[in-house]
Amino acid sequence: MTFEDRYRNGFFLAPMVRVGTLPLRLLSLRYGADLVWTNETIDKKIIGSERVVNENTGVVEFIKDGKDTFTTHLDEKHKVIFQLGTADPTLALAAAKVVEQDVAGIDLNCGCPKKFSIQGGMGAALLKKPDQLCAILDMLVKNISKPVTCKIRVFDDEEETLTLVRRIAATGIAALTVHCRTRDMRPRDKAMWHRLNSIVDELAPLPVILNGDVFLYDDVQRARESTGATSVMTARGAAANPSIFRAEGTLPVLDVAVEYVKSAVRLSNCFGNTKYTILQMYPDQKSVQYRGLQRSRCYEQMCTAMGIADFYHSEGSRLISDRADPARAKNLSTKRQHPSISVKATTGSGSSDAQLEDVALDPEESPTKRTRAECGTAA
């Protein structure tokens, strides 16, 4: 199989700030995703990291200053694409070299419109600096043994977009992902699938991957037929229910949520990151279980709220590291130190009472706050 072939005829997990960490990637692969993209990692964040294999979990941890900068696992080695945030060819290469042997490919982020990315000259800021963008790709393509790809957004002007993608393709990339929105468009704005047709025609036979408004498995074939896209990528569809990748249809989201938390515990994933991600899956934000998850401050409370306390005590507690679950490491006792309430958490398998502190994580919270501060997870 050539580098390009792995990007054809696929349904992929898109890179997502905070959400696209190891547990969601592995769960997406289990449900049928062909490739999975990591959340963006900034070049300076990963450079200088020490590679350590956690013997308890099998997780390959890249650690710097006592924090995880990136985590991966052998189970995804041949299907994980490391997305890199950078504005400098030399730093880009140094960062890619750190993870090169543990990933299937390197992807340059040229589409993120978030402030933290734009201010650093990264993400969508590169769209207006084609010389710099192509210099980074050229450096990576010539010096990395794994395939190099790029993810962009479109310009308002179609010809300007075509001029850019021609230059990008000329660097020798293995595939191009196009988020069918402009830099200023938000997720609520309908993705412009029709803008992809001319890009596909212009770059053939280079694989072109569609991203934007893919919420159902049936959207994959519809998108490919209407645009000519080689493959399709989903972000919010997978964040809401990772079983979107199942050709047989999605599973009940609460069942999937339980599997996600079990995976996160087994991988000793950062608690704050797990909490943020799991809250995206719950359709009923007024439910007792959702409230219990909001108030949880450690994995034990989270598992209790979901009705899987037995799993935590029999298997999970011995796998969670202090770095992943800082509340447990500090021996915080919400019962002794803070006002608490008793919440009856119900699932299909039963119910239990849990003492849970009334502290919630805002799903709209900036990615530069809790996750970085508490867990060292790159945005």
C-alpha positions in Angstrom: 0.0 0.0 0.0 1.4 3.4 -1.0 1.3 6.4 1.3 -1.6 7.9 -0.7 -3.7 4.7 -0.6 -4.3 4.8 3.1 -6.1 8.1 2.5 -8.5 6.7 0.0 -12.0 5.4 0.5 -12.0 6.1 4.2 -14.0 7.5 7.1 -11.8 9.4 9.5 -11.8 11.0 12.9 -11.0 14.7 12.5 -8.6 16.6 14.7 -10.4 18.2 17.6 -9.1 20.5 20.3 -9.2 18.7 23.7 -11.6 16.0 22.5 -9.3 14.1 20.1 -7.1 12.5 22.7 -6.2 8.8 23.0 -9.4 7.4 24.5 -11.6 8.8 21.8 -9.2 7.8 19.1 -9.0 4.2 20.2 -12.7 4.0 20.7 -13.3 5.4 17.2 -11.0 2.8 15.7 -12.8 0.1 17.6 -16.1 1.3 16.0 -14.6 1.3 12.5 -12.7 4.6 11.8 -10.1 4.0 9.2 -7.7 6.7 10.4 -7.7 9.0 13.4 -6.2 12.4 13.7 -4.8 13.7 17.1 -5.8 17.0 18.5 -3.3 19.7 17.5 0.0 19.7 19.4 2.2 22.9 19.2 5.8 22.3 18.1 7.5 23.8 21.1 5.2 21.8 23.4 6.4 18.4 22.1 10.1 19.3 21.4 12.2 18.1 24.3 9.7 15.6 25.5 10.9 12.3 26.9 9.3 9.1 25.5 8.2 6.7 28.3 6.2 3.5 27.9 3.8 3.0 30.8 4.1 -0.7 31.7 0.7 -0.7 33.5 -1.4 0.7 30.6 0.8 0.2 27.5 0.5 3.9 26.8 3.4 5.6 25.1 3.8 8.9 27.0 5.7 11.9 25.9 6.5 13.8 29.1 7.9 17.3 29.6 8.2 19.2 32.8 6.2 16.5 34.5 3.3 16.7 32.1 2.1 14.6 29.2 2.5 16.5 25.9 1.2 13.6 23.8 0.1 10.1 24.5 -0.4 7.2 22.0 -0.7 3.4 22.0 0.6 0.5 19.9 -3.1 -0.2 19.0 -3.2 3.0 16.9 0.4 3.1 15.7 -0.5 2.4 12.0 -3.6 4.5 12.0 -2.9 7.7 14.0 -2.1 10.9 12.2 -0.2 13.4 14.4 -1.5 17.0 13.8 1.1 19.6 14.3 0.7 23.3 15.0 3.6 25.3 13.8 4.7 28.4 12.0 8.4 27.5 11.5 9.9 24.9 9.2 12.8 24.1 11.6 10.6 23.7 14.7 8.1 21.7 12.6 10.8 19.2 11.7 12.2 19.0 15.2 8.7 18.3 16.6 7.8 15.7 14.0 11.0 13.9 14.7 10.0 13.4 18.3 6.9 11.3 17.4 7.9 10.0 13.9 8.3 6.4 14.9 5.1 6.2 16.9 2.6 7.5 14.3 1.4 6.7 10.8 1.7 10.3 9.5 2.2 14.0 10.2 -0.5 16.6 9.4 0.1 20.3 9.3 -2.8 22.3 10.8 -3.6 25.2 8.4 -7.3 25.5 9.3 -7.7 26.2 13.0 -9.3 29.6 13.5 -8.9 29.7 17.3 -7.3 32.7 18.8 -4.5 30.8 20.5 -3.5 29.3 17.1 -3.9 32.5 15.0 -1.9 34.6 17.4 1.1 32.3 17.0 1.0 32.5 13.2 -0.3 28.9 13.1 -3.4 27.3 11.9 -5.6 29.4 9.6 -3.1 32.2 9.8 -0.8 30.2 7.4 -3.5 30.4 4.7 -2.4 34.0 4.1 1.3 33.1 4.1 1.6 30.5 1.4 5.4 30.8 1.2 5.7 30.0 4.8 3.1 27.3 4.7 4.8 25.5 1.7 8.2 25.9 3.3 7.0 23.9 6.3 5.5 21.2 4.1 8.6 21.0 2.0 10.8 20.6 5.1 8.6 17.8 6.4 8.1 16.0 3.1 11.8 15.9 2.4 12.9 14.8 5.9 10.2 12.6 7.4 9.8 9.0 6.6 6.0 9.0 7.2 3.4 10.6 4.9 2.8 14.3 5.3 -0.7 15.8 4.9 -2.3 19.2 5.3 -5.7 20.5 6.5 -7.0 23.8 5.2 -10.1 26.0 4.9 -11.3 27.6 1.8 -11.1 31.3 0.8 -14.2 33.3 -0.1 -12.7 33.5 -3.6 -12.6 30.2 -5.4 -9.6 31.0 -7.6 -7.6 32.1 -4.6 -8.3 28.7 -3.1 -7.3 26.8 -6.2 -4.1 28.8 -6.5 -3.2 27.8 -2.9 -4.0 24.1 -3.2 -1.9 23.9 -6.3 1.1 25.2 -4.4 0.4 22.9 -1.5 0.1 19.8 -3.7 3.4 20.7 -5.4 5.2 20.1 -2.1 4.6 16.4 -2.4 2.0 15.9 0.3 0.2 12.5 0.4 -3.3 14.0 0.8 -5.2 17.3 1.5 -8.1 17.7 3.9 -10.4 20.6 3.2 -12.7 22.0 5.9 -15.5 23.3 3.7 -15.8 26.6 5.5 -13.8 29.9 5.4 -11.7 31.0 8.3 -14.4 33.3 9.6 -17.3 30.8 9.4 -18.4 29.1 12.6 -19.7 25.5 13.1 -23.3 26.8 13.0 -22.7 28.0 9.4 -23.5 25.3 6.8 -20.4 23.7 5.3 -20.0 24.5 1.6 -19.5 21.1 0.2 -19.9 22.4 -3.3 -16.6 24.2 -3.0 -14.8 20.9 -3.0 -15.6 19.8 -6.5 -13.2 22.1 -8.2 -10.4 21.3 -5.7 -10.9 17.5 -6.4 -10.7 18.1 -10.2 -7.7 20.4 -9.9 -5.6 18.0 -7.7 -6.6 14.6 -9.1 -5.3 12.0 -8.5 -4.2 13.4 -5.1 -6.5 12.2 -2.3 -8.8 15.0 -1.1 -10.6 14.5 2.2 -13.9 16.4 3.0 -14.5 17.8 6.4 -17.6 19.7 7.6 -21.2 18.7 8.6 -20.7 15.0 8.6 -23.0 13.8 11.4 -24.3 10.4 10.2 -22.7 7.3 8.6 -25.0 7.9 5.5 -23.4 11.3 5.1 -20.2 9.7 4.0 -21.5 8.3 0.7 -23.6 11.3 0.1 -20.6 13.6 0.5 -18.4 11.5 -1.8 -21.0 11.3 -4.5 -21.8 15.0 -4.5 -18.2 16.3 -4.3 -15.9 13.6 -5.6 -14.0 13.5 -2.3 -11.7 10.6 -1.9 -12.5 10.2 1.8 -14.6 11.9 4.5 -13.8 13.2 8.0 -16.1 13.9 11.0 -15.5 15.9 14.1 -18.7 16.8 16.0 -20.5 13.7 14.8 -17.8 11.6 16.6 -17.7 13.8 19.6 -21.4 13.3 20.1 -21.3 9.6 19.5 -18.0 7.8 18.5 -20.0 4.8 17.2 -20.9 7.0 14.1 -18.2 4.9 12.4 -20.3 1.7 12.6 -21.7 0.8 9.2 -24.4 -1.1 11.1 -25.6 2.1 12.8 -24.8 4.0 16.0 -25.1 2.5 19.4 -27.1 4.1 22.3 -25.0 7.1 23.3 -25.1 6.3 27.0 -23.7 2.8 26.4 -20.9 4.4 24.3 -20.2 6.9 27.1 -19.6 4.1 29.5 -17.2 2.4 27.1 -15.4 5.7 26.7 -14.9 6.2 30.4 -13.7 2.7 30.9 -11.2 3.2 28.1 -10.1 6.5 29.6 -9.5 4.8 33.0 -7.6 1.9 31.5 -5.4 4.4 29.7 -5.0 6.6 32.8 -6.1 9.5 30.7 -6.1 13.0 32.3 -9.3 13.3 34.3 -10.1 16.9 33.3 -9.8 15.9 29.6 -12.0 12.8 30.1 -14.6 14.9 31.9 -14.7 17.5 29.2 -15.1 14.9 26.5 -17.8 12.8 28.2 -20.0 15.8 28.8 -20.1 16.4 25.0 -21.8 13.0 24.6 -24.8 13.6 26.9 -27.9 14.8 25.0 -29.9 15.5 28.2 -28.0 18.2 30.2 -30.7 18.3 32.8 -30.5 14.6 33.7 -29.3 13.4 37.1 -26.4 11.5 35.6 -25.2 14.6 33.7 -25.3 16.7 36.9 -23.4 14.0 38.7 -20.7 14.0 36.0 -20.5 17.8 36.1 -19.8 17.7 39.8 -17.3 14.9 39.7 -13.7 15.8 40.7 -12.0 12.5 40.3 -12.5 9.2 38.5 -14.0 7.5 41.4 -16.8 10.0 41.5 -17.3 9.9 37.8 -17.5 6.1 37.7 -20.0 6.2 40.6 -22.2 8.8 38.8 -22.2 6.5 35.8 -23.1 3.4 37.8 -19.8 1.6 37.2 -18.2 2.1 40.6 -17.4 -1.7 40.8 -15.3 -1.4 37.6 -13.3 1.5 39.1 -12.6 -0.4 42.3 -11.9 -3.7 40.7 -9.8 -2.6 37.8 -9.5 1.2 37.4 -8.1 2.4 40.7 -4.8 0.5 40.2 -4.2 2.0 36.7 -4.9 5.7 37.4 -1.7 7.7 37.9 -1.5 10.6 40.2 -0.7 12.9 37.2 -4.0 11.8 35.6 -6.2 12.2 38.7 -4.7 15.0 40.8 -7.7 15.1 43.2 -7.0 11.6 44.3 -3.3 12.3 44.5 -4.0 15.2 46.9 -6.4 12.9 48.9 -9.2 15.4 48.5 -12.3 14.5 50.5 -15.3 16.4 49.3 -17.3 15.0 52.2 -15.0 16.5 54.8 -13.9 19.7 53.2 -16.8 21.0 51.0 -20.6 21.1 51.1 -21.9 18.0 49.3 -25.1 16.6 48.0 -26.3 13.1 47.6 -27.1 12.3 43.9 -28.9 9.1 42.9 -27.1 8.1 39.7 -29.0 5.6 37.5 -28.0 3.5 34.6 -29.4 0.5 32.9 -27.6 -1.7 35.3 -28.6 -0.1 38.6 -28.1 2.9 40.8 -25.9 4.2 43.5 -25.6 7.2 45.8 -22.5 9.4 45.4 -21.2 12.4 47.4 -20.3 14.9 44.7 -18.9 18.4 45.0 -20.9 21.1 43.2 -18.2 22.0 40.7 -18.9 22.0 37.0 -16.7 22.2 33.9 -17.9 24.6 31.3 -17.9 22.9 27.9 -17.1 26.2 26.3 -14.1 26.8 28.5 -10.9 27.9 26.7 -8.6 25.0 25.8 -5.7 26.9 27.4 -7.1 26.6 30.9 -8.1 23.4 32.7 -6.6 20.9 30.3 -3.2 22.5 30.0 -3.0 23.6 33.6 -4.1 20.3 35.2 -3.1 17.7 32.7 -0.4 19.0 30.4 -2.6 18.1 27.4 -1.7 20.2 24.3 -4.6 22.1 22.8 
